[in-house]
């Protein structure tokens, strides 16, 4: 029986401290799966250096020179986690591709189950966290709100799923047809529509180094997820405008009643102060939301490359992958 070729894709940004340990654990996993005859002996690990400013690329080159299983691609500049991950996904030839973060907080034993799910006919297998004990209270709370908010906005997203997933060659080929600049793979992958399944695991603590997703980047990712895959905020502005109009009519009736019936109103107070503060705040808020969408349209019309490959490890043949920007 023909075995499956697996490629594990790991986007890296300033991960010098963890890469040797990560590579050692993943190579061990590949050897185990090869022995079980779940994958073929040419399966590989692809590290994508997202323009790191430490020794990440040197470590990748060293690892690639020591074993055929490790390969590397270096981007010319830091393009963000999602673009680095996309680069890895589109530049492999594996029958299946599994993406995972370099810190190995995701459970490696789940990968064998993912391969089984693929063999059972699933083109996409999502790794879903059942426990966030390793996260801070703030991160756990904001993550819960984040996923619920995205669902409320109509984004098709898997709850508690990040970027630990398996994609078949069929799914990768379909992914190539998506050309948008503003990437949010967690919302894009479910829209592919292929047969899928979920495997659950408990997230571990980071082995070394610091998280590359501080609070500011989490907020940016959340806004990108909402504005890239949902027009609900724009509709909310229209609804808000209608509510304000109705509220203004009610306030106007009240002002007229106070003026002509009660006779206790301070001249000019209600007719000037309330509308100024209320409408001014709503207008600024609405302009901000519209600006997010206009900004994304602006970036999409530029059609700039999502990433540019500067280097590749010496053990990658030109035919091994297709350069796609």
N, C-alpha and C positions, 0 to 999 in steps of 0.2 A: 504494500500500500504506500502511495506517495505521501510523504510527510509535508507539513506546512512550514513555509518560511516565515519567520517572525522577525520584525524589527521593533525594538523598543526605542522610542524617541524621548529625549530629555532636553528641554530648553534650559540653558544655564546663564545666569548673570551673577558674576562675582561669587562663584561657588568653589573656589580653589580649595577651601578647607575640607569639603565633603566628597570631592570627585573620586579620589582614590578608593575610599570606602564604598561609595556608590557603585563604582565600576566592579569592584571585587564581589559585592553581593549580587549584582546583576549577571555577571559572568558565571557565578556559581549557580544561579537560577537557570541560565541557559543550558549549562551542562546537565543539570538535573532533568530538564524537560527534553533534552536530546536523548538522554538515557531512557526515558520513558517512551521515546519515539513519538512524542506529541508534536515536535518541531524538527526541522532538518538541521544538519550540522553547519550550514552556511548562515544560520540566523545571526542577527547582529544587534549592536547597540549604537545608536546615533546620538552623539552629543551636539547640540546646536549652541554655540557661544554667541550670546546676544550682545556683542560689543562690550564684553567685560573689560574693566580697567585694572584687574589684578592678574594673577598668573593662571587663570582658568584655561586659556588656549594652550599654554605650554604643557599643562597637565594632560590635556586631551591629546596633544601630539605625542607625548611620551607613552600614554596608554595605547594609542593606535599603533605605535611602533613595536609594542610588546605583544600584542595579540590581534589576530585577524577579526575577532569579534567586535572590537571597538573601532568606530569610525567617527569622524568629526567634521563639522562645517562651522566656519567662522563668518558671522555677519560683519559688514563694514562699519556698522554703528549700532547703537542700542535702539531697537525698533519696538521694544515692548514684548512681554511674555507671549501674547496671543500671536503676534507676527512670527516670533521665533518658533513657536510651536507649529504654526502653519507651514513654515519653511521645512521643518523636519518631516511633517506628514506628506507634503507634496514631493519631497525629494528622496523617496525610498521606493524600493521595488518589492517589498515583502508582500506575501499573500495576506498577512494581517499586520497591523501596526498598533502597538500599545503605547500610549503617552503617559508619562509619569513625571513628577517633579524630582529634582535632583536631591532634595533633602530626605527622600525615602520615608516620609511620614505615612505614605500610603502603604498598605500591607502587601508585600511581595507574594505571599502565599496565595493571594487572590488571583494572580496572573494565571496559574494553572486552571482555576475554575473558569476564568474568562475564555481560555482556549477551548475548554470543554463546551462552553455555551456557543462558541463559534461553530464547533463541529456539530452541534445540535441544530444548526441552521440560522443562527442570529448573525446579522452583518454588523450590528453595533451592540456593544456590551458596556454598560455604565457601571463604574465603581461608585457606590453610594455609602457615605459615612453613617454609621449607626450611633457613634459616640464622638463627642467633641471635648472629651475630658482634657485633652492636651492644650486646648485653646483657653485664652483668658476669658473672664466673664463678659467683658465688653465685646470681644470678637465673636463670642458665641451668640450674644444677644443681637448684635448687628447682622450677623449671618442669617439668623432666623427671620429677622425683619426683612432682610434683603430678598430672600427667596419668596417669602409671602407677598412682598410688594410686586415683584416681577410677575408672579402668577396673577395678582390682582389687575395688573396692567395688560394682561392678555399674552404675556410671553410664554411660549411653550418651553418650559425648563424642568429638569429633573431635580427634585428637592434634595438638598445636601450633596449634590454632585458637582465636583469642580472640573478638573481636566484629566482625571484618571479614567481612561476608557480604551476599549478595543474597537478598531475600525477594520473592516474587510477591504480588500482591493476594490470591490464594487463601490463601497461607500467613499473611499478616497477618490475614485474617478469622478463620482458625483460632486464631491467637494470642490474639485478643480473648476467646476462651472460657475462657482460663486466668486465674483470679482470685486466685491465691495472693499473699500479701504478701512472702514470702521468695523473691526472684527470683534465679534463676541461669540466664540465657538460654542459656549455652553447653550446658547440659544439657537445657533445655526445648525448644529449637529442633529437635534431632534427633528428639525424641519426637513431633513433628508428623507425621512419616511420609511426607511427600510425596517425589516424585522429586528427587534431589539429585546434585550433582557437586562436585568439588574442583578449585580452581586453586591453584597453588603460586607463591610469590614469596619474595624475600629481604627481610628487614626492614631498614630504614634507621636511621640515627641520628636522634635528635630534633633538629629545626631550632633550637628555642629553648625556654626555660623548663625546668621540672623535671617529672619524672614524677609523676603524681597517684596512682600505685600504689606507695607505699613498702612495705617488708617487712611491716609490721603489717597493712596493708590486703590484701596478698597472702595472708597467713595467714587473715584473716577471710573472704576470698573462697573460699579452699580449704575451710575448715570449713563455710561455707554450702553449697558445692557438694556436699559429702559428706552433710551432715545433711538437706538439702532433697530429695535424689534417691536416697538409699539407706538401707535399714534394716539394712544389714550390721553396723554397730557395735553395735546392740542384740542381734543374734544372736551376735556375738562375746562379749558379756558373758555370755550364757547358756552358751556353750561354755567360757568362762573359769571360770565357776562350777563346771561339771562337772569340769574339769581340777583345780581347787583341791580339790574334794571327793575326787577320786581320790588327789591328792597327800597330802591330810590322812590318808587311810586308810593309805597307805604309811608316812608319818612315824609314825603311831600304832603300827604294827606294829614299826617300828624302835626306838621308845622302849621298848616293852614288852620287846623282845629285849635291849636294853642293860640295862634295869632288872633283869630276872629271870634272864638268861642270862650276860651279860657282867659285870654288877655294877659298872661303872666310871662310870656316869652321875652328873653333879652334880645333886643333888635339885632339881627344879622348873625347871631351865634349858630343856630342850627343850619342855616342856609349856606354857611361858608366853611365852618370848621369841619363838620362831619364829611361832606363830599370831598374836600381836599385830601384829608388823611386816608379815607377809605379808597377812593378811586386812584390816588397817587400810588399807594402801596400795591393795589391790584395790578395797575399798569406796569410797574417795574417788575413785578413777579412774572407777569405774562410775557413781557418782552424778553426776560431771561430765558424762559422755556422756548419761545420761538427762536431765540438766538442760538440755542443748542442745536436745533434742527437745521437752521440756516448754515451754521458752521460745518455740520456734517455734509450737507449738500455741496458746500464750497470745496471741502476736501475730496469728495467723490469726483467732482468735475475735473479736478486736477489730474486724476488718473496717475498719480505717482506710484512707483513700485512699492509694494508692501515690505519688501526686504531686498537687500543686495548682498550676494555672497562674495566675500573677499578671498577666503581660502578654503581649502578642504584638506583633510588628512591624506597622506601619500598612498594609503591603502584603498582609496576610493577610485575606481575606474571611472572614466568620463561617462561610460554607458550605464554606470550603476544607478545613477539618478538623473532626473530631468530638471534642469535649472528653470524654475518657474518664478517669475516675479510679478 
